Amino acid sequence: MKVIGYKIYFWSNENNEPIHVHISKGEPTSNSTKVWLTKTGGCVLANNSSKISKSDLNKLLNIISRHYFFIISKWKEYYKINDVTKIKYYC
């Protein structure tokens, strides 16, 4: 998904971690900003490694929260998870 010039994506081989997305400008990178999704339908900033401005980061966190169920459905599809109870959350 591309939003306000940033890519929001999953990084391969991380399905053992709690559900999360990465954010970067331009091509995906392993040194990107990471956002955890929570059980309650929100999100928590894990790190801002790609140094996104506070203004853009607030917009992105809001967008991620609004697309919570879409992200979960894409996570299930991407990692071939059939049972939603198998998804791990940060908190």
All heavy atoms as an XYZ file, in Angstrom:
754
protein
N       0.850     -1.159      0.000
C       0.000      0.000      0.000
C       0.902      1.232      0.000
O       1.889      1.274      0.721
C      -0.884     -0.033      1.262
C      -1.719      1.191      1.439
S      -2.753      1.367      2.934
C      -2.895     -0.206      3.668
N       0.569      2.218     -0.798
C       1.345      3.454     -0.835
C       0.461      4.591     -0.329
O      -0.665      4.750     -0.776
C       1.839      3.740     -2.245
C       2.910      4.788     -2.283
C       3.661      4.763     -3.576
C       4.820      5.713     -3.483
N       5.623      5.746     -4.664
N       0.981      5.347      0.642
C       0.223      6.407      1.286
C       1.125      7.616      1.496
O       2.237      7.473      2.023
C      -0.319      5.930      2.655
C      -1.100      7.025      3.339
C      -1.154      4.680      2.513
N       0.671      8.771      1.110
C       1.389     10.058      1.215
C       2.882      9.925      0.910
O       3.725     10.499      1.577
C       1.125     10.788      2.564
C       1.622      9.989      3.779
C      -0.325     11.173      2.719
C       1.606     10.768      5.101
N       3.191      9.166     -0.127
C       4.576      9.008     -0.560
C       5.362      7.925      0.149
O       6.539      7.736     -0.118
N       4.738      7.191      1.060
C       5.391      6.118      1.809
C       4.793      4.777      1.429
O       3.611      4.677      1.113
C       5.203      6.311      3.320
C       5.904      7.520      3.862
C       5.261      8.748      3.910
C       7.209      7.443      4.322
C       5.902      9.874      4.407
C       7.859      8.560      4.826
C       7.194      9.771      4.860
O       7.839     10.868      5.351
N       5.610      3.742      1.489
C       5.132      2.373      1.293
C       4.911      1.746      2.653
O       5.752      1.870      3.549
C       6.143      1.541      0.509
C       6.217      1.919     -0.941
C       7.144      1.002     -1.698
C       7.199      1.439     -3.157
N       8.115      0.624     -3.920
N       3.766      1.064      2.793
C       3.458      0.295      3.991
C       3.426     -1.151      3.538
O       2.692     -1.499      2.615
C       2.109      0.723      4.593
C       2.148      2.214      4.961
C       1.771     -0.134      5.815
C       0.811      2.769      5.410
N       4.234     -2.010      4.189
C       4.419     -3.359      3.663
C       4.815     -4.342      4.758
O       5.156     -3.954      5.873
C       5.481     -3.352      2.554
C       6.807     -2.780      2.998
C       7.817     -3.605      3.485
C       7.044     -1.414      2.949
C       9.035     -3.075      3.903
C       8.250     -0.878      3.364
C       9.241     -1.713      3.833
O      10.436     -1.195      4.262
N       4.761     -5.626      4.400
C       5.274     -6.697      5.253
C       6.666     -7.042      4.770
O       6.945     -6.989      3.572
C       4.403     -7.959      5.156
C       2.955     -7.738      5.470
C       1.980     -8.246      4.640
C       2.560     -7.047      6.599
C       0.637     -8.067      4.915
C       1.222     -6.859      6.897
C       0.256     -7.371      6.052
N       7.533     -7.404      5.684
C       8.881     -7.851      5.346
C       8.887     -9.369      5.437
O       8.485     -9.925      6.457
C       9.879     -7.219      6.310
C      11.301     -7.314      5.863
C      12.250     -8.161      6.351
C      11.942     -6.552      4.849
N      13.439     -7.966      5.709
C      13.270     -6.979      4.769
C      11.518     -5.551      3.981
C      14.180     -6.437      3.871
C      12.416     -5.015      3.094
C      13.728     -5.460      3.039
N       9.336    -10.050      4.439
C       9.303    -11.522      4.402
C      10.062    -12.159      5.559
O      10.987    -11.569      6.109
C       9.896    -12.031      3.087
O       9.090    -11.643      2.013
N       9.648    -13.373      5.893
C      10.281    -14.199      6.931
C      10.154    -13.623      8.337
O      10.992    -13.865      9.185
C      11.755    -14.462      6.602
C      11.907    -15.198      5.307
O      11.110    -16.078      4.997
N      12.902    -14.832      4.534
N       9.106    -12.879      8.584
C       8.882    -12.335      9.921
C       7.561    -12.819     10.508
O       7.038    -12.214     11.421
C       8.872    -10.808      9.888
C      10.215    -10.215      9.633
C      10.216     -8.725      9.845
O       9.208     -8.060      9.559
O      11.246     -8.219     10.303
N       7.023    -13.903     10.014
C       5.718    -14.348     10.475
C       5.738    -14.902     11.888
O       4.691    -15.153     12.467
C       5.095    -15.351      9.502
C       5.934    -16.605      9.336
O       7.156    -16.544      9.377
N       5.289    -17.724      9.154
N       6.906    -15.083     12.494
C       6.963    -15.504     13.893
C       6.857    -14.322     14.844
O       6.729    -14.491     16.044
C       8.250    -16.282     14.179
C       8.214    -17.646     13.527
O       7.142    -18.225     13.356
N       9.354    -18.151     13.145
N       6.939    -13.112     14.324
C       6.788    -11.906     15.136
C       5.308    -11.544     15.225
O       4.511    -11.956     14.389
C       7.533    -10.738     14.490
C       9.029    -10.827     14.589
C       9.684     -9.532     14.179
O       9.178     -8.446     14.529
O      10.710     -9.609     13.500
N       4.960    -10.727     16.216
C       3.577    -10.228     16.258
C       3.254     -9.439     14.985
O       4.161     -8.924     14.319
C       3.575     -9.316     17.484
C       4.702     -9.811     18.331
C       5.744    -10.291     17.360
N       1.986     -9.332     14.679
C       1.560     -8.653     13.461
C       2.045     -7.199     13.465
O       1.920     -6.487     14.450
C       0.029     -8.758     13.281
C      -0.392     -8.210     11.922
C      -0.717     -8.115     14.432
C      -1.839     -8.505     11.565
N       2.633     -6.802     12.344
C       3.184     -5.458     12.213
C       3.363     -5.110     10.742
O       3.277     -5.969      9.879
C       4.521     -5.340     12.940
C       5.592     -6.197     12.340
N       5.689     -7.545     12.592
C       6.597     -5.893     11.485
C       6.721     -8.041     11.923
N       7.290     -7.053     11.239
N       3.607     -3.830     10.496
C       3.927     -3.361      9.145
C       5.209     -2.544      9.213
O       5.606     -2.066     10.278
C       2.786     -2.503      8.537
C       1.547     -3.334      8.305
C       2.475     -1.291      9.393
N       5.834     -2.412      8.075
C       7.014     -1.567      7.913
C       6.616     -0.388      7.042
O       5.734     -0.506      6.189
C       8.147     -2.341      7.238
C       8.666     -3.457      8.069
N       9.752     -3.304      8.905
C       8.256     -4.733      8.221
C       9.981     -4.441      9.523
N       9.081     -5.333      9.123
N       7.304      0.725      7.229
C       7.043      1.929      6.444
C       8.375      2.490      5.972
O       9.318      2.622      6.760
C       6.342      3.017      7.282
C       5.091      2.478      7.975
C       6.005      4.226      6.415
C       4.527      3.426      9.030
N       8.426      2.836      4.687
C       9.622      3.513      4.175
C       9.234      4.337      2.958
O       8.193      4.120      2.343
C      10.721      2.516      3.821
O      10.316      1.660      2.791
N      10.082      5.271      2.652
C       9.906      6.075      1.447
C      10.784      5.437      0.377
O      11.922      5.091      0.651
C      10.338      7.509      1.703
C       9.680      8.494      0.768
C       9.742      9.894      1.311
C       8.436     10.538      0.938
N       8.107     11.701      1.668
N      10.246      5.241     -0.802
C      11.021      4.582     -1.842
C      10.957      3.072     -1.688
O       9.963      2.526     -1.237
N      12.033      2.417     -2.020
C      12.074      0.957     -1.985
C      12.060      0.427     -0.552
O      12.674      1.027      0.329
C      13.326      0.444     -2.706
C      13.280      0.648     -4.201
C      12.085     -0.014     -4.860
O      11.818     -1.201     -4.584
O      11.408      0.672     -5.648
N      11.392     -0.716     -0.331
C      11.419     -1.339      0.990
C      12.853     -1.643      1.424
O      13.695     -1.982      0.601
C      10.626     -2.633      0.784
C       9.716     -2.328     -0.349
C      10.522     -1.432     -1.260
N      13.096     -1.500      2.712
C      14.420     -1.736      3.261
C      14.300     -2.405      4.624
O      13.283     -2.254      5.300
C      15.206     -0.403      3.396
O      16.385     -0.628      4.141
C      14.397      0.675      4.054
N      15.319     -3.123      5.027
C      15.303     -3.778      6.334
C      15.459     -2.767      7.469
O      15.200     -3.073      8.618
C      16.410     -4.827      6.417
O      17.666     -4.217      6.229
N      15.882     -1.560      7.158
C      16.056     -0.507      8.160
C      14.894      0.482      8.078
O      15.086      1.679      7.978
C      17.387      0.211      7.945
C      17.717      1.119      9.099
O      17.355      0.854     10.231
N      18.390      2.216      8.809
N      13.680     -0.040      8.139
C      12.500      0.801      7.998
C      11.815      1.007      9.342
O      12.125      0.339     10.330
C      11.527      0.151      7.019
O      11.097     -1.096      7.532
N      10.892      1.935      9.348
C      10.068      2.169     10.531
C       9.135      0.979     10.699
O       8.631      0.440      9.722
C       9.295      3.486     10.351
O      10.246      4.555     10.305
C       8.315      3.731     11.468
N       8.920      0.557     11.964
C       8.063     -0.600     12.242
C       6.931     -0.197     13.170
O       7.155      0.532     14.143
C       8.873     -1.716     12.895
C       8.064     -2.997     13.134
C       8.846     -4.026     13.938
C       9.714     -4.862     13.045
N      10.308     -6.013     13.770
N       5.724     -0.689     12.845
C       4.529     -0.396     13.640
C       3.833     -1.705     13.983
O       3.494     -2.485     13.092
C       3.568      0.531     12.858
C       2.290      0.760     13.646
C       4.245      1.848     12.511
N       3.636     -1.951     15.284
C       2.923     -3.135     15.751
C       1.426     -2.864     15.743
O       0.995     -1.764     16.080
C       3.298     -3.471     17.197
C       4.738     -3.731     17.465
C       5.592     -2.916     18.135
C       5.491     -4.888     17.113
N       6.839     -3.504     18.215
C       6.804     -4.709     17.604
C       5.188     -6.058     16.428
C       7.799     -5.660     17.425
C       6.181     -6.994     16.263
C       7.470     -6.791     16.746
N       0.612     -3.868     15.418
C      -0.832     -3.781     15.596
C      -1.177     -4.391     16.948
O      -0.509     -5.324     17.394
C      -1.570     -4.535     14.480
C      -1.844     -3.695     13.226
C      -0.564     -3.339     12.519
C      -2.803     -4.399     12.313
N      -2.204     -3.865     17.595
C      -2.608     -4.351     18.907
C      -3.918     -5.130     18.803
O      -4.657     -4.975     17.826
C      -2.804     -3.187     19.899
O      -3.912     -2.395     19.475
C      -1.550     -2.329     20.005
N      -4.206     -5.937     19.821
C      -5.456     -6.715     19.851
C      -6.681     -5.825     19.867
O      -7.738     -6.221     19.406
C      -5.504     -7.599     21.098
C      -4.847     -8.912     20.955
C      -5.108     -9.755     22.191
C      -4.446    -11.089     22.023
N      -4.615    -11.948     23.186
N      -6.544     -4.625     20.403
C      -7.693     -3.737     20.575
C      -8.003     -2.890     19.341
O      -8.875     -2.039     19.385
C      -7.478     -2.818     21.785
O      -6.272     -2.072     21.591
C      -7.400     -3.613     23.075
N      -7.285     -3.102     18.263
C      -7.592     -2.394     17.024
C      -6.754     -1.164     16.766
O      -7.034     -0.405     15.851
N      -5.729     -0.965     17.534
C      -4.855      0.185     17.332
C      -3.484     -0.234     16.838
O      -3.294     -1.356     16.363
N      -2.550      0.688     16.973
C      -1.176      0.385     16.592
C      -0.217      1.144     17.496
O      -0.587      2.133     18.110
C      -0.933      0.710     15.120
S      -1.148      2.437     14.678
N       1.014      0.630     17.578
C       2.045      1.187     18.435
C       3.333      1.280     17.623
O       3.725      0.311     16.968
C       2.280      0.277     19.673
C       3.424      0.786     20.519
C       1.014      0.144     20.492
N       3.984      2.410     17.699
C       5.257      2.584     17.008
C       6.326      1.742     17.695
O       6.564      1.890     18.888
C       5.659      4.060     17.018
C       6.968      4.411     16.341
C       6.896      4.140     14.837
C       7.323      5.868     16.602
N       6.942      0.836     16.957
C       8.035      0.024     17.493
C       9.354      0.779     17.370
O      10.147      0.808     18.293
C       8.124     -1.310     16.761
N       9.582      1.378     16.198
C      10.773      2.197     15.983
C      10.535      3.103     14.787
O       9.665      2.846     13.964
C      12.031      1.343     15.769
C      12.008      0.614     14.447
O      11.914      1.230     13.382
N      12.082     -0.700     14.489
N      11.305      4.158     14.720
C      11.230      5.075     13.583
C      12.597      5.117     12.909
O      13.204      6.171     12.754
C      10.777      6.469     14.035
C      10.496      7.397     12.876
O      10.461      6.983     11.716
N      10.307      8.666     13.167
N      13.080      3.944     12.542
C      14.420      3.816     11.960
C      14.602      4.607     10.677
O      15.707      5.042     10.374
C      14.739      2.347     11.696
O      14.790      1.646     12.905
N      13.530      4.788      9.912
C      13.672      5.534      8.664
C      13.446      7.036      8.865
O      13.382      7.781      7.907
C      12.750      4.970      7.577
O      11.434      4.851      8.046
N      13.327      7.448     10.138
C      13.278      8.862     10.514
C      12.182      9.647      9.798
O      12.419     10.714      9.227
C      14.642      9.512     10.337
C      15.720      8.816     11.155
C      17.002      9.569     11.164
C      18.123      8.907     11.895
N      17.928      7.860     12.779
N      10.973      9.112      9.862
C       9.811      9.787      9.282
C       9.475     10.985     10.170
O       9.512     10.880     11.399
C       8.621      8.811      9.198
C       8.972      7.639      8.275
C       7.366      9.517      8.739
C       7.969      6.510      8.287
N       9.137     12.098      9.559
C       8.803     13.293     10.336
C       7.608     13.006     11.246
O       6.763     12.161     10.949
C       8.470     14.466      9.406
O       7.199     14.271      8.805
N       7.552     13.724     12.360
C       6.472     13.522     13.338
C       5.104     13.732     12.696
O       4.175     12.982     12.941
C       6.667     14.472     14.517
C       5.691     14.259     15.634
C       5.995     15.139     16.826
C       5.002     14.869     17.933
N       5.269     15.684     19.116
N       4.996     14.738     11.857
C       3.731     15.036     11.184
C       3.296     13.878     10.280
O       2.152     13.419     10.348
C       3.880     16.319     10.361
O       2.742     16.543      9.577
N       4.211     13.411      9.436
C       3.892     12.290      8.545
C       3.630     11.015      9.344
O       2.726     10.247      9.026
C       5.016     12.045      7.540
C       5.013     13.047      6.399
O       4.067     13.869      6.307
O       5.954     13.003      5.584
N       4.411     10.796     10.388
C       4.255      9.594     11.199
C       2.873      9.561     11.854
O       2.208      8.522     11.854
C       5.358      9.521     12.251
C       5.480      8.215     13.006
C       5.667      7.032     12.072
C       6.637      8.287     13.989
N       2.423     10.684     12.372
C       1.081     10.746     12.962
C       0.004     10.417     11.934
O      -0.945      9.691     12.222
C       0.821     12.107     13.594
C       1.573     12.294     14.894
O       1.924     11.329     15.563
N       1.839     13.537     15.251
N       0.156     10.947     10.719
C      -0.796     10.640      9.645
C      -0.773      9.148      9.325
O      -1.821      8.520      9.153
C      -0.463     11.440      8.386
C      -0.723     12.905      8.496
C      -0.266     13.620      7.229
C      -0.230     15.117      7.429
N       0.387     15.810      6.295
N       0.420      8.589      9.224
C       0.565      7.174      8.879
C      -0.009      6.268      9.966
O      -0.684      5.280      9.663
C       2.030      6.841      8.613
C       2.585      7.445      7.323
C       4.105      7.496      7.359
C       2.090      6.670      6.113
N       0.231      6.585     11.227
C      -0.323      5.789     12.324
C      -1.847      5.838     12.303
O      -2.515      4.826     12.529
C       0.219      6.265     13.669
C       1.702      6.007     13.909
C       2.157      6.671     15.206
C       2.017      4.519     13.923
N      -2.397      6.992     12.000
C      -3.847      7.132     11.891
C      -4.381      6.269     10.752
O      -5.390      5.564     10.908
C      -4.198      8.609     11.684
C      -5.673      8.882     11.773
O      -6.492      8.114     11.281
N      -6.015      9.989     12.391
N      -3.719      6.294      9.621
C      -4.133      5.499      8.455
C      -4.031      4.006      8.762
O      -4.930      3.230      8.427
C      -3.287      5.885      7.217
C      -3.674      7.297      6.756
C      -3.447      4.863      6.095
C      -2.694      7.927      5.799
N      -2.958      3.596      9.412
C      -2.788      2.181      9.770
C      -3.900      1.738     10.714
O      -4.492      0.670     10.531
C      -1.385      1.935     10.375
C      -0.326      2.080      9.282
C      -1.303      0.561     11.033
C       1.098      2.182      9.785
N      -4.232      2.563     11.690
C      -5.324      2.225     12.614
C      -6.655      2.109     11.877
O      -7.438      1.197     12.144
C      -5.449      3.283     13.713
O      -4.378      3.203     14.597
N      -6.916      3.020     10.955
C      -8.178      2.989     10.193
C      -8.268      1.769      9.279
O      -9.341      1.317      8.936
C      -8.339      4.266      9.379
C      -8.729      5.459     10.218
C      -9.263      6.634      9.412
N      -8.765      6.745      8.066
C      -7.885      7.648      7.639
N      -7.404      8.540      8.474
N      -7.496      7.678      6.384
N      -7.124      1.229      8.855
C      -7.094      0.071      7.951
C      -6.722     -1.222      8.684
O      -6.248     -2.182      8.073
C      -6.116      0.337      6.806
C      -6.637      1.353      5.845
N      -6.460      2.690      6.040
C      -7.357      1.213      4.715
C      -7.045      3.343      5.045
N      -7.597      2.473      4.239
N      -6.948     -1.237      9.971
C      -6.608     -2.360     10.846
C      -7.086     -3.707     10.288
O      -6.303     -4.640     10.129
C      -7.211     -2.095     12.226
C      -7.006     -3.170     13.244
C      -5.840     -3.221     13.987
C      -7.988     -4.120     13.490
C      -5.648     -4.193     14.951
C      -7.805     -5.100     14.447
C      -6.640     -5.139     15.171
O      -6.448     -6.101     16.116
N      -8.375     -3.818      9.971
C      -8.922     -5.100      9.522
C      -8.419     -5.480      8.130
O      -8.216     -6.656      7.836
C     -10.455     -5.095      9.581
C     -10.960     -5.034     10.988
C     -11.521     -3.871     11.482
C     -10.840     -6.129     11.834
C     -11.969     -3.806     12.796
C     -11.276     -6.071     13.152
C     -11.849     -4.906     13.633
N      -8.181     -4.497      7.296
C      -7.610     -4.747      5.976
C      -6.191     -5.325      6.131
O      -5.833     -6.297      5.465
C      -7.583     -3.458      5.157
C      -6.883     -3.603      3.838
C      -7.491     -4.260      2.777
C      -5.616     -3.083      3.653
C      -6.844     -4.394      1.558
C      -4.956     -3.215      2.442
C      -5.583     -3.872      1.397
N      -5.404     -4.732      7.018
C      -4.031     -5.206      7.254
C      -4.048     -6.628      7.795
O      -3.271     -7.481      7.349
C      -3.272     -4.246      8.194
C      -3.062     -2.900      7.492
C      -1.935     -4.846      8.630
C      -2.589     -1.788      8.410
N      -4.945     -6.905      8.726
C      -5.052     -8.265      9.264
C      -5.401     -9.252      8.157
O      -4.807    -10.330      8.066
C      -6.080     -8.332     10.408
C      -5.505     -7.639     11.641
C      -6.440     -9.781     10.744
C      -6.463     -7.521     12.792
N      -6.338     -8.888      7.296
C      -6.720     -9.813      6.217
C      -5.555    -10.049      5.268
O      -5.343    -11.175      4.808
C      -7.952     -9.306      5.463
O      -7.645     -8.181      4.674
N      -4.779     -9.017      4.984
C      -3.618     -9.167      4.100
C      -2.506     -9.970      4.776
O      -1.796    -10.729      4.122
C      -3.093     -7.798      3.646
C      -4.029     -7.110      2.689
C      -4.229     -7.952      1.448
C      -5.123     -7.338      0.438
N      -5.337     -8.190     -0.736
N      -2.340     -9.810      6.098
C      -1.353    -10.593      6.859
C      -1.717    -12.070      6.771
O      -0.862    -12.917      6.512
C      -1.334    -10.113      8.305
C      -0.347    -10.781      9.212
C      -0.546    -11.933      9.930
C       0.976    -10.355      9.523
N       0.574    -12.232     10.675
C       1.529    -11.274     10.446
C       1.747     -9.268      9.132
C       2.812    -11.147     10.963
C       3.022     -9.147      9.653
C       3.554    -10.081     10.548
N      -2.997    -12.385      6.993
C      -3.460    -13.772      6.919
C      -3.202    -14.347      5.524
O      -2.734    -15.471      5.389
C      -4.954    -13.853      7.243
C      -5.269    -13.684      8.710
C      -6.757    -13.570      8.993
C      -7.573    -14.616      8.294
N      -9.009    -14.474      8.513
N      -3.494    -13.565      4.511
C      -3.276    -14.000      3.132
C      -1.786    -14.184      2.828
O      -1.368    -15.199      2.274
C      -3.876    -12.946      2.193
C      -3.793    -13.243      0.738
C      -4.389    -12.103     -0.079
O      -5.486    -11.637      0.255
O      -3.725    -11.689     -1.047
N      -0.972    -13.220      3.214
C       0.454    -13.226      2.928
C       1.154    -14.407      3.598
O       1.985    -15.078      2.996
C       1.070    -11.904      3.406
C       2.507    -11.699      3.014
C       2.834    -11.260      1.731
C       3.537    -11.920      3.911
C       4.158    -11.063      1.363
C       4.858    -11.718      3.558
C       5.168    -11.287      2.281
O       6.475    -11.092      1.921
N       0.808    -14.657      4.882
C       1.455    -15.731      5.633
C       0.634    -17.019      5.670
O       0.965    -17.937      6.418
C       1.784    -15.270      7.056
C       2.892    -14.242      7.063
C       2.640    -12.919      7.405
C       4.189    -14.589      6.704
C       3.662    -11.982      7.405
C       5.210    -13.659      6.700
C       4.951    -12.357      7.051
O       5.954    -11.430      7.043
N      -0.424    -17.060      4.863
C      -1.267    -18.255      4.732
C      -1.770    -18.745      6.100
O      -1.623    -19.909      6.456
C      -0.530    -19.347      3.974
C      -0.192    -18.945      2.553
C       0.643    -19.981      1.858
C       1.007    -19.640      0.448
N       1.222    -18.308      0.037
N      -2.371    -17.826      6.838
C      -2.941    -18.135      8.146
C      -4.451    -18.257      7.972
O      -5.114    -17.314      7.541
C      -2.609    -17.027      9.173
C      -1.105    -16.929      9.358
C      -3.326    -17.281     10.489
C      -0.655    -15.745     10.195
N      -4.997    -19.431      8.299
C      -6.434    -19.656      8.144
C      -7.226    -19.306      9.387
O      -8.404    -18.997      9.316
C      -6.703    -21.122      7.771
C      -6.122    -21.466      6.422
O      -6.134    -20.655      5.514
N      -5.592    -22.666      6.308
N      -6.588    -19.380     10.537
C      -7.267    -19.181     11.810
C      -6.795    -17.879     12.444
O      -5.618    -17.736     12.782
C      -6.960    -20.372     12.725
C      -7.665    -20.326     14.051
O      -8.358    -19.326     14.340
O      -7.524    -21.297     14.810
N      -7.705    -16.926     12.604
C      -7.346    -15.613     13.141
C      -6.759    -15.718     14.556
O      -5.981    -14.858     14.963
C      -8.555    -14.650     13.095
C      -9.599    -14.991     14.140
C      -8.110    -13.223     13.217
N      -7.075    -16.780     15.289
C      -6.515    -16.941     16.634
C      -5.022    -17.282     16.590
O      -4.356    -17.243     17.618
C      -7.260    -18.030     17.442
O      -7.101    -19.290     16.796
C      -8.732    -17.686     17.592
N      -4.504    -17.616     15.420
C      -3.072    -17.925     15.258
C      -2.222    -16.664     15.088
O      -0.997    -16.735     15.088
C      -2.855    -18.835     14.053
C      -3.617    -20.130     14.114
C      -2.914    -21.136     14.951
C      -3.687    -22.443     14.850
N      -3.386    -23.351     15.882
N      -2.871    -15.510     14.936
C      -2.135    -14.256     14.783
C      -1.672    -13.795     16.156
O      -2.453    -13.733     17.101
C      -3.003    -13.175     14.118
C      -3.345    -13.589     12.675
C      -2.285    -11.822     14.122
C      -4.282    -12.643     11.972
N      -0.386    -13.459     16.258
C       0.171    -12.928     17.498
C       0.121    -11.399     17.437
O       0.369    -10.813     16.383
C       1.625    -13.369     17.683
C       1.770    -14.844     17.926
C       3.221    -15.183     18.264
C       3.908    -15.619     16.987
N       5.306    -15.956     17.173
N      -0.183    -10.787     18.576
C      -0.231     -9.330     18.667
C       0.836     -8.837     19.623
O       1.230     -9.551     20.538
C      -1.614     -8.865     19.161
C      -2.703     -9.130     18.160
C      -3.397    -10.326     18.165
C      -3.032     -8.177     17.207
C      -4.400    -10.572     17.247
C      -4.038     -8.416     16.286
C      -4.715     -9.614     16.312
O      -5.685     -9.850     15.398
N       1.258     -7.614     19.453
C       2.236     -7.004     20.343
C       1.662     -6.890     21.750
O       2.312     -7.201     22.726
C       2.632     -5.620     19.805
C       3.509     -4.835     20.728
C       4.832     -5.217     20.917
C       3.020     -3.751     21.425
C       5.659     -4.497     21.778
C       3.827     -3.031     22.285
C       5.138     -3.409     22.451
O       5.938     -2.711     23.310
N       0.439     -6.424     21.849
C      -0.252     -6.331     23.147
C      -1.756     -6.281     22.915
O      -2.224     -6.076     21.847
C       0.197     -5.124     23.946
S      -0.095     -3.522     23.164
